[in-house]
Amino acid sequence: MRKLGLLLLVAGLLHFSAPAVQATYVIDTGEGSGPAPSIHYNQYFAGFFSVDDPWYINSIQGYMYENGSSGGVISAVLYDTGHTPLISWNFTLADNAPLDWYGVSGLNYYLAPGSYWVGLKPSGPTPFVQGAMPTGVLHPLSNYAMIQLGTWYTTSNDVGFRIDGTPVPLPGAVWLLGAGLLGLVGWRRRKINK
């Protein structure tokens, strides 16, 4: 019984002394340095990615600029593999915004393991957002699509996307269950050895 108590104490200490989970990039293609195809309400891009573990998504960004149309609203959209929107968030891209990372933050959205598309869809036709996303990123995603008038087309335009997130930690109940099972195994071995 004393060993079981000691085992539970050690498991509890391990659980509460575990380092805090830190934010990291779920995907980070890097910045594009090649030609910059235009984006507007009739044409934009999406990138395909997969995650093996659950995440809390904190931000979604794209590497882009606005080229003087007046600026406007862009929607950061997560799609399922069939191109159905799962959720979207809006942000404003200013008139003549210089080339940089733009997007939404503070999301805390739970993303289950699986495959997804991420896209940045400009609003329109009024106000009309006319921007561009340079191609030639350092770490391209596995697939890209160009969406024109609502139709998805495969494209080689490897534009920049960045998703920041925090891995979902194992709940304390899992640690407690594991410690309990180890305790039962130890108790059973002790009983058999007597």
FIKOL-887470 format. One line per 5 residues: their letters; for each residue x, y, z of N, C-alpha, C. Coordinates in steps of 0.1 Angstrom, whole numbers. Layout:
BEGIN
a = X:Y:Z:X:Y:Z:X:Y:Z  ...;
//
This chain:
BEGIN
mrklg = 8:-12:0:0:0:0:9:13:0  20:12:7:29:23:8:35:26:-6  38:16:-14:43:18:-27:33:25:-37  20:21:-35:10:27:-43:9:41:-40  9:45:-27:8:59:-23:20:67:-29;
llllv = 32:61:-28:44:67:-33:43:69:-48  38:59:-55:36:60:-70:26:71:-73  15:72:-66:6:83:-69:12:96:-66  20:97:-55:26:110:-52:36:114:-63  44:105:-68:53:108:-79:45:112:-91;
agllh = 35:105:-95:27:108:-107:21:122:-105  16:125:-94:10:139:-91:21:150:-93  33:147:-87:43:157:-88:48:159:-103  48:148:-110:52:149:-125:41:157:-132  29:155:-129:18:162:-136:19:177:-133;
fsapa = 20:181:-121:20:195:-117:33:202:-120  44:194:-122:56:201:-125:60:201:-140  50:196:-148:52:195:-163:54:209:-168  63:212:-177:64:225:-183:52:230:-190  49:243:-190:38:249:-196:40:247:-212;
vqaty = 28:244:-218:29:243:-233:30:256:-239  39:258:-248:42:271:-255:37:271:-269  33:283:-273:28:285:-287:39:282:-297  36:277:-308:45:274:-319:37:274:-332  44:274:-343:37:274:-356:32:260:-359;
vidtg = 19:259:-363:13:247:-368:18:245:-382  17:256:-390:24:257:-403:31:270:-405  42:271:-412:49:283:-414:56:281:-427  51:286:-438:57:284:-451:69:293:-453  70:304:-446:80:314:-448:75:324:-458;
egsgp = 83:334:-461:78:345:-470:81:341:-484  72:345:-493:74:343:-507:83:354:-513  91:351:-523:100:361:-530:98:361:-545  89:353:-550:87:352:-564:76:361:-569  71:358:-581:60:366:-587:48:366:-577;
apsih = 40:377:-577:29:379:-568:15:379:-575  9:368:-577:-5:368:-583:-15:376:-574  -24:382:-581:-33:391:-574:-44:383:-567  -49:389:-556:-60:384:-549:-71:395:-548  -84:390:-550:-95:399:-549:-107:391:-547;
ynqyf = -119:397:-546:-131:389:-542:-134:377:-552  -129:378:-564:-132:367:-574:-120:357:-575  -109:360:-568:-97:351:-569:-89:352:-557  -87:341:-551:-78:340:-539:-72:326:-538  -64:324:-528:-56:312:-527:-59:305:-513;
agffs = -57:291:-514:-58:283:-502:-47:273:-502  -43:269:-490:-32:259:-488:-37:247:-480  -32:235:-483:-37:223:-477:-26:219:-466  -31:215:-455:-22:210:-444:-29:200:-436  -21:192:-428:-26:182:-419:-20:183:-406;
vddpw = -27:179:-395:-22:179:-382:-25:165:-376  -15:159:-369:-16:146:-362:-22:147:-348  -20:158:-342:-24:160:-328:-34:172:-327  -42:173:-317:-51:185:-315:-43:198:-312  -48:209:-316:-42:222:-314:-52:232:-310;
yinsi = -48:243:-303:-56:255:-301:-50:265:-311  -57:269:-321:-52:279:-331:-53:293:-325  -42:300:-325:-41:314:-320:-42:324:-331  -36:322:-342:-36:332:-353:-35:325:-366  -40:332:-377:-39:328:-391:-34:340:-398;
qgymy = -23:338:-406:-18:350:-413:-14:346:-428  -14:356:-436:-9:354:-450:1:365:-453  11:361:-462:21:371:-466:16:378:-478  13:391:-477:6:398:-488:8:413:-487  3:420:-497:2:434:-497:-10:439:-504;
engss = -14:451:-502:-26:457:-508:-21:468:-518  -25:468:-530:-19:476:-540:-28:488:-545  -34:495:-535:-40:507:-538:-54:508:-542  -62:497:-540:-76:497:-544:-85:504:-534  -81:505:-522:-89:512:-511:-88:504:-498;
ggvis = -83:492:-499:-83:483:-487:-96:477:-484  -97:469:-473:-110:463:-470:-109:451:-461  -119:443:-461:-120:432:-452:-116:419:-459  -108:411:-452:-104:398:-457:-108:388:-446  -113:376:-451:-117:366:-442:-106:355:-442;
avlyd = -101:351:-430:-93:340:-428:-102:328:-426  -102:318:-435:-112:307:-435:-104:294:-433  -110:285:-425:-106:271:-424:-116:263:-431  -112:254:-440:-121:246:-448:-118:231:-445  -128:222:-446:-126:208:-446:-120:203:-459;
tghtp = -117:190:-460:-111:185:-473:-120:186:-485  -133:188:-482:-143:189:-493:-146:204:-497  -138:213:-491:-138:228:-494:-150:234:-488  -156:228:-478:-167:234:-470:-161:243:-459  -165:255:-458:-160:264:-447:-164:259:-434;
liswn = -154:257:-425:-157:253:-411:-159:265:-402  -151:275:-404:-151:288:-395:-143:298:-402  -147:311:-400:-139:322:-406:-139:334:-396  -129:342:-398:-126:354:-390:-123:365:-399  -127:377:-397:-124:389:-405:-113:397:-399;
ftlad = -105:403:-408:-95:414:-405:-95:424:-416  -90:436:-413:-89:447:-423:-75:448:-428  -74:449:-441:-62:451:-448:-62:466:-453  -54:474:-448:-54:488:-451:-50:491:-466  -55:503:-471:-51:507:-484:-36:509:-485;
napld = -30:504:-495:-15:504:-497:-7:498:-486  -13:487:-480:-5:480:-469:7:474:-475  19:476:-470:31:471:-475:32:456:-473  41:449:-481:43:435:-480:47:431:-466  39:422:-460:41:418:-446:31:407:-443;
wygvs = 32:402:-431:22:392:-426:10:399:-420  -2:395:-425:-14:401:-421:-24:390:-417  -33:392:-407:-43:382:-404:-50:384:-391  -55:374:-385:-63:375:-373:-55:368:-362  -58:372:-349:-51:366:-338:-61:366:-326;
glnyy = -56:359:-315:-65:358:-303:-77:348:-305  -75:338:-314:-86:330:-318:-89:319:-307  -80:312:-302:-82:301:-293:-92:290:-298  -90:287:-311:-99:277:-318:-94:263:-317  -102:254:-313:-98:240:-312:-98:233:-325;
lapgs = -86:228:-329:-85:221:-342:-81:207:-340  -90:198:-343:-89:183:-341:-79:178:-351  -73:166:-348:-64:160:-358:-71:158:-371  -64:160:-382:-71:158:-395:-64:167:-406  -71:168:-417:-66:176:-429:-75:188:-431;
ywvgl = -69:199:-435:-77:211:-437:-71:219:-448  -79:229:-453:-75:240:-462:-75:253:-454  -66:262:-456:-66:275:-450:-66:285:-462  -75:295:-462:-76:305:-472:-78:319:-467  -74:329:-475:-76:343:-472:-84:349:-483;
kpsgp = -97:351:-480:-107:355:-490:-110:370:-489  -106:378:-498:-110:392:-498:-125:395:-500  -129:405:-494:-143:409:-496:-145:416:-509  -158:418:-513:-161:425:-525:-175:423:-529  -180:429:-539:-172:438:-548:-171:452:-542;
tpfvq = -178:456:-532:-176:469:-526:-175:468:-511  -165:473:-504:-153:478:-510:-144:467:-517  -137:471:-527:-129:461:-535:-115:460:-529  -111:449:-524:-98:447:-519:-90:441:-531  -79:448:-535:-70:443:-546:-56:441:-540;
gampt = -52:429:-538:-39:427:-532:-31:417:-540  -20:412:-534:-12:401:-540:-5:394:-530  -2:381:-533:6:372:-524:17:366:-532  30:370:-528:42:365:-535:43:349:-534  47:343:-545:50:329:-545:64:326:-542;
gvlhp = 68:313:-542:82:309:-540:86:309:-525  77:303:-517:80:303:-503:90:292:-500  97:293:-489:108:284:-485:103:270:-481  91:269:-475:85:256:-470:71:255:-475  69:252:-488:56:251:-493:47:240:-487;
lsnya = 34:243:-487:25:232:-482:24:221:-493  17:210:-489:16:199:-498:8:202:-511  -2:210:-510:-11:214:-521:-16:228:-520  -19:234:-531:-24:248:-531:-36:248:-541  -45:257:-538:-57:259:-547:-59:273:-550;
miqlg = -63:276:-562:-68:290:-565:-83:289:-567  -90:298:-560:-104:298:-560:-108:310:-569  -115:307:-580:-119:317:-589:-134:316:-591  -142:327:-588:-156:327:-589:-162:315:-582  -157:311:-570:-162:300:-562:-158:286:-566;
twytt = -150:285:-577:-146:271:-582:-131:270:-578  -128:258:-572:-115:255:-568:-106:248:-579  -94:253:-581:-85:248:-591:-72:245:-584  -65:234:-588:-52:231:-583:-42:242:-589  -33:246:-581:-23:256:-586:-9:253:-581;
sndvg = 1:258:-588:14:257:-583:19:270:-576  9:280:-574:13:292:-567:14:289:-552  26:287:-548:29:284:-534:31:297:-526  20:302:-521:19:315:-514:21:313:-499  24:323:-491:28:322:-477:16:322:-468;
fridg = 15:312:-460:6:310:-449:13:307:-436  8:312:-425:13:309:-412:2:308:-402  2:296:-395:-8:294:-384:-1:292:-371  -4:300:-361:3:299:-348:-7:291:-339  -2:282:-331:-11:275:-322:-3:269:-310;
tpvpl = -11:263:-301:-6:257:-289:-11:243:-289  -2:233:-287:-6:219:-286:-16:217:-274  -26:209:-276:-35:206:-265:-28:196:-256  -26:200:-243:-19:191:-233:-28:179:-229  -22:168:-225:-29:157:-220:-36:161:-207;
pgavw = -49:158:-205:-56:162:-193:-50:154:-181  -52:160:-169:-47:154:-157:-53:140:-154  -65:138:-159:-71:125:-157:-64:114:-163  -57:116:-175:-49:106:-182:-37:102:-173  -31:112:-167:-19:110:-159:-24:102:-146;
llgag = -35:105:-141:-40:98:-129:-44:84:-132  -50:82:-143:-53:68:-148:-41:60:-150  -31:66:-156:-18:58:-158:-12:55:-145  -11:64:-136:-5:61:-123:-13:50:-115  -26:51:-116:-35:41:-110:-32:27:-116;
llglv = -31:26:-129:-28:13:-135:-15:8:-132  -5:16:-131:8:12:-126:8:7:-112  0:14:-104:-1:9:-90:-8:-4:-89  -18:-7:-97:-25:-20:-97:-16:-31:-102  -7:-28:-112:2:-38:-117:12:-41:-106;
gwrrr = 17:-31:-99:27:-33:-88:20:-41:-76  8:-37:-73:1:-44:-62:-1:-59:-66  -5:-62:-78:-7:-75:-83:6:-84:-83  17:-78:-87:30:-85:-87:34:-88:-73  31:-78:-64:35:-81:-50:27:-92:-44;
kink = 14:-92:-47:5:-103:-42:9:-117:-47  13:-117:-60:17:-130:-66:30:-135:-60  40:-126:-57:53:-129:-52:52:-135:-37  41:-132:-30:39:-137:-16:35:-151:-15;
//
